[in-house]
Each structure stands twice: as C-alpha cells, then as structure tokens.
Amino acid sequence: MKEYNNKMVLESLGLPMFQDISTLAEVTRLTEKLLYFLSKENAEGRYVSFKIKKKDGNLREINAPCASLKIMQRWILQNILYKVRVSQYSIGFIKNGKGSPLVLCAERHKNNLYILKMDLKDFYPSICRAKVYNQFLQLGYNTYAANLITNICILDGKLPQGAVTSPYLASLVCYKMDVRIAAYCNKRDIVYTRYADDLTFSCDNRDELHKIYGMIKKIVEDEGFTLNQKKTQFLTPKGHKKVVGVTINDGMLKASKDLKRSVRAMIHYQIITGDYTKNEQIRGYIAYIDSIEKNYKKKIIKYVTGYCQDTITLFSDAVKAFNANKLFKEIPDMVQKDISSFAKWEDQSDYMEMVMYERESYLAKHGLIESDIEDESNLEMFE
C-alpha cells in the first residue's frame, strides 16, 4: 500500500497535492460530504443512463454525470489530466490551440495514397478500473487519493461513455499501445494516428499496408482491447477516402457534403419559420467546416444574404426575427418590402396570395401551424 504521495513527481507535473478526502475538499472547496457521495462508485443518482442508436443500428449506452459530479470531473480534467501529455499519435480531446483535431488527424494522412482504418470495439468499457487507478498512482498520488479520484471517474468498474474525464483518461491509458503501434509502423514508413477508438494508417505502399493487420491486432489485444473487424476498411485513390469524417481528395481536405447540405437546410428552416434556437449549433458547424474548407463562412454569409432579397421580406414577423437573430454581424438587415418589389403582374394581389399560400403550406407541413390547405402540390416551394 502506498501511504504517501510522491511529492517530487506531483510538483514536477504541477499537480494539486492532496492525500485524503479532507485535503481534497480544501483544494476543490467542496464539502467532504459531497465528495464522499461523488466518490462512492455505485451511489444512486450519480449518473443518468440512456441509449442512442449507432450507425449500424445497434444501441450505445451513454452515462451522463449529474451536475455536481460533472463539476468535479471537470476539475480533475483541468487540474490533473490536462497537465499530463498523451502520446503524439493521439489526436482528439486535447487542448492544443491548433484548430480542429479532426482536421489535424486528416492532415497527417492527406498526402498518402492508401489508407487503412481500424476501430476498437467497446472502447471505453474495455478500460477497467485498475488501469485508471494505476494512471493516478503513476502520477504520484498515494493509494487513498488514487482510489478517491478513480471512483469519481468510473462507473461499474469501467470508464463510462459520457463522463467528462473519460476521453482524456482513455488516451492516457492508450499511451503504451500508441507507442508500440507507432514503433512498428515507423519502420515501414506508415503514418499512424488514433482518434479515440479510430485507428488510421496510411502510406504509398499498398502491399506494406495490407501486411500490418496481424501485428496491429496482436498489439491491440495485448493491451486489453479488441478490434472491430466489421469496421476495418482499406481505402484507395480510386475510392472515397474519408478519415474521421473528413474527406480527402488528391491531397485536399473536404467537409462532408451531407453536413454542408444539413447546415443549409437548418439555416433555411429557421429563416422561414422564425425559430432561431439552433443559431449557436449552426455557427459551430460553420466554424468546423470553415476550418476544413477556407472561405466557407463567406459562402454562407452570401447564401443567407440572398434571403434579404427573397419573398420572405414580404412578412413582417419573418423580417423582425431575421434581424434580431442574425448568424453573423456581416449579414445586412432584411428590409421589409411590398408586393410591387417582386411582381409586375397586373393583379399583384394574386401574386401575394400565392406567396402566402406557399409559406403557409411550408409551415403546415412541418407542424408549425394548423392549416386547411388540402392541395400539397406546392409544399416543396421553400425546401
């Protein structure tokens, strides 16, 4: 049993010093009673569990920590974990200030002809309590302190998917595996990266890349993980090469067409309906895509500005909502216009009636208003 902290190691890493629940309470400024609850591994109420459907149709369990547990996990992440370096081959969930980790990962493989992708099965559940506990022991904490913060980070003897600390802890646990895989690949001029459970390998030698599967499988299993054989993919220049969701074509990075299509659809939906609750989410998507494809933000601004001249300007409620919730300050205000700005019809009231019909049809189709309109032939006007 390790009764004392290794002060030299803790100080060299700049980690907070505590040896029991009392001193941890002083450091975090939380009560001992709360810390006791948060460190009681199977205490009811620490997590809310639910399941989401994966792309393959199977269900993935997510364990979301309660508010107080999330705060404590974030404290551990900021004050302990982030001060310990993961391997240079681990990309993702780290603070590097160099842009999107997804882009950084794809960048490393963009100039190679062939790509081999592998996936670790049940990644977080594969990381048991003992591995997390040993990580904290190696950082210099004594047995009691290591047990205390380990319990705060695990659930049912494993890393929970959904905990704030799980991604970075998983990368620390994978340090040895990353180094072993990289050492094997470097001798063969193969580029290796890991983004959470996604392992990516690339080089210009097709045959060399084909040969490595057996050894990678051996190393992975030796480190306590399992490869998901169904997700192993070999990509060639002739096919659609994609690394962690980023498309690579002739050494150039491209964002997913589906994502860009979805962003435009979301923008269109909120302008038509006046519901701007997803503005921040849309800005996040735009920032991500802009990090991959330069000037994408400018294209979106031009796209949104086009609505300032659209027939939507005939509706005062839509104009007010647009001006009050603009995506970016560079977008000009929408100016309300009258029917004469759009139609040269002899009977402009007919034109206005058609425009109102089409907008009402769109809103009714999406369940935003009740409508007696039966003819749905024009419901796609604003799609």
N, C-alpha and C positions, 0 to 999 in steps of 0.2 A: 504493500500500500504506500502510495506517495503522499506523505503528510504535508510537505511544504512546497510552496511554489518555487519554480526556478526563476528567481528574481532577475538573473543576468539575461536569460532568454526573453522574458517578458519586457524588460526595459529596452533591450536591443530592437525589439519589434514595435515598441511604443504602445504596448497593450495595457489596459487598465488592470490594476492589481486588486485582487480580492481572493479570499480563501474559504469563505463560508457565506451563508445566506445573509448574515448580519452585515458583513462588509460589502456584499453586492448591493444590498439595499441602500447603503450610504453612497456608493458610487453612482447608482442609477436614480437615486432619490425616489424610489418606490418603497412601499411598505413591505415588511417581511411577510406579512400575511398574504399579500397579493403574490409575491414571488414564490411563496410556498405552494399556492394554488397553481401558478403557471408552470412550476417545475414538477408537479405531480403528474406524471406521464399520462395516466389514463383518467384524469379528472374529467367528469362530465361537464360539457359546456365550453371546453377549450376550443373546439372546432365545430364547424357546421359542414357536414359532408353531403355532396351531391354528385351526380354523374352526368357527363356530357358525351355526346356521340362523336366518335372519331371518324376520319375519312373512310376507313374500311368498314364502318357500320358497327364496330364494337364500342363498348362503353368504357370511358376513362373516369376513375374516381378522383374527384377534387376535394381537398380538405382545406376549407378556408378558416384561418385562425380568428378567434374573437378579437375585439378591438384592443383589449389590454395585452393579449398575447402577441398580436401583430406589432404593437409598440415595442415590446421587449425584444422580439425577434429583430426588428429594425435596429434597435440599439446594438445588439450583438453583431449584426451585419456591418454597421457603420464603424463601430469602435473596436471590433476584433477581426472579423473575417476580411474586410476590405484592406486591412493592413498586411495581409499575408498574400503573397503573389501566387497565382495559379501558373500552370505551365504556359509557355509561349504558344503552344499549339491549341490551347483552349480559348475559343473566341465566343463571346456572348456573356451577358450578365456581369460585365466588369465595367469599372469606371475608367475610361481611357481618354476621353475628350477628343477622340479621333473620328467621330461620326458613328453611323450605324454599324453595329457588329456584324449584321447580316451582309452588309456591303463589304466590310473588311474581309469577311470569310470568302466571299465570292471573288474578291480581288486577287487573292492568293492563287486561285485556280484558273483565272480567265485566259491566260496565255498558253495553257496546255491543251493538247488535242483530245486526250481521253480522260474520262472521269469515272471513278468507281465510288459508289455511295453505299454505306452500310448503316444499320440502325441497331441501337442497343435495346433489347426487349425489356419492358418493365424497368426502366432506368432508375427512377427514384426508389421504388420499393426494393430494388436489388441492393441498395445501400443500407446495411443493417446498423443497429445502434453501436456495436463495437467499433465500427470504422469511424463513426462520428466522434465517439468518446476518445479514441486514440488520437484523432486530429487535435483535440483540445489538450490532451496530455502532452503531445509533442510541442505545443506552443508554450509550455512551461507551467500550466496550471496543475495544482495538486489534485488528488483523487476526488475530494469532495467538490471542489469548484468545477472540475471537468464533468462530473456527474450532473451537477446542477444545471449547467448551460446545455449539456447534451439533452437532458429531459425537456428543456424548453424548445429544442429544435426537432424533436422526433415525435412520432405517434405510432403506437402499437409496434414498437421495436424497429422502425424503419423511417426513412425520410418521407414526409408527406408531400404530395404534389399539391401546391397551393400555399405552403409556408414561405414566408419572405426569405428565410435563410437557406432553403433547400437548393436552389440553383448554384449558389457560390460554394456551399459545402460539398456538393456533388463534384464540382470542378477540382476542389482541393483533394478529395478522395481519389480522383482520377489522375492525379499528378504522375504517379509512378507508371500507370498504364500509358499515358501520353508519351512519356519519355521513352519507354520501351518500344512503342509502335514507331515513334519518330526515328529512333536509332536504327531500326530495321529498314525504314523507308529511305532515310537519307543516303544510305549506302547504294541505293538503287535509283537515285535522282527522282524520287517520288515525293510530291508535296502532300503533307498530311495536316488536316485541321479537324477539330472536334467542336461542334456547337451543340452543347447539352448532350443529347443521345445520338446526334447525327455525325457519323464519321465520314470524312470525304478525302479521297486520294486522287491525285492527278499526275500525269506525265505525258510525254510524247511517244513512249514506247508501249504499244498495245500489249504485246506479249508479256512484258515485265509486270504490267498492272494486273493482268489475268492471274499471274502466279502467286500473288501475295495473299489471297483469300485464306488459305490454310493456316499460314503463320499468324495472321491477324486474329483469326478465330481462336487459335491456341492462346495467344496473349490475353485476349479479352476474357476468355473463360478462366484463365489462370488468375485474373484479377477479380473474379467473382461476378462477372457479367455474362450475358448471353446475347448472341447476335440474332436478330430477327431476319431469318433467311428470306421471308416473303418481301422484304423491303430492300434487298440488295439489288442494285442497279448498275449496269455498265453503260456509259453514255459515250457516243462517238460524235465526230464533227457533222455527220450526216443527220443526226437526230436533234431533238430539242434538249439542249443542255441547261439544266437548272440546278443551282446549288443554294440550299436553304431559302428557297423561294425566289431567288434572283436568277433571271435568265442570262445566259452567256452566249453571245453570238459573235464569232470572229474577233474574240478579244474584247468585245464591248459588253457592258452590263445593261440590262433592260429590266424594268419592273414588269410584273405580271399584267398581261392585258386584261385579265378578269378583274384585278384590283383597280386598274385605271377606269374600266367600264363601271365598276361599282361606285367609285368616287363621283363620277359624273352623274350617275343615277341618284345618288344621295343629295347632291347639290340641286339637281333639277327638282327633286321631290320637295325639298324644303322651300324653294322659291315659289313653287306652285301652291303649296299648302300653307305656307307661313309658319311652319313648325321648324324652328332653328335650334332645337335642343341638342342636335348632334354636331354643332359647329366645331367644338373642340376636337371631337373624334375625326372629323373631316380634315381639320388643319394638321392633325398628327399624320394621317395618311399622306397628305400632300407633302409634308416635310420629309417623310420617309422616301417617297417616290422621287422627290427633288434631289435627295442625296445620291440616288442612283442615276437619274436622268436630269442633267442640268437644264435649267430654264423651264422645268415642268410647272413650277409655281406661276411663271409668267403666262404660260399657256392657259392655265386655269383662270387666271385673272381676266385674260382676254375672253375666255369662254363665258364667265359669269357676267362680264361687262356687256356681252351680247344681249343679255336679258333686259338691260336698261332700254333697249330699243324694241323689245318684244311686245306682243299684245298684252302681256301681263301688266303693263303700265296703265292699262285701262281701269284697273281695280285698285281703289284707294287703300284697302286693307293690305293687299299684297305689297304695294309700294312702301307703306309705312313699316311693315315687318322687314322688308329687304333693307331699308336704310338704317334700321335700328340694330340689325344683326349681320352686318357685312363681314364676310370671311376675312378680308384684308383691307386696310385703310386705303390702299391704292385704287380700289374699286370705286368708281364715281357713284354718286347718289342716283337713284332711279327717280325720274321725274314723271309725275302723273300726266297722261296725255288724254286728249279726247279722240273721238272716233275719226275726226277729219284727218288726223295724223296718219291713219292707216288705210282708209278706204276712199276710193274715188267713185264708189257705187252711187247711183242715183238715189237709191234708198239706203242710206247709211244705217238706219235702224235695223235693217235686216242683217247687215254685217255684224253689228254689235250683238244682236240676238244669237247669231251663230257662235261668236266668240264666248259669250256667256254660257251657251249650251255646252260647248266643248270643255270649259273649265269645270262646270258643274258635273259633267259626266266623269271627268277625271277624279274629282273629289269623292263622288259617289262610289266609283269603282273601288277606291281604297278605303271605303267605310268611314270617311271623314264627315260626310253629310248624308242626310236622307234625301232621296230623290225619287220622283215619279217617272223619270225617264225610262222608257222601255227599249227604245232603239239603241243598241250598243255598237252600231256600226262605226261611230266616230270616237270611241273611247280611247283610241291609241294616239289621238292628236298630240298629246303632251308627253308621250312615252319617250 
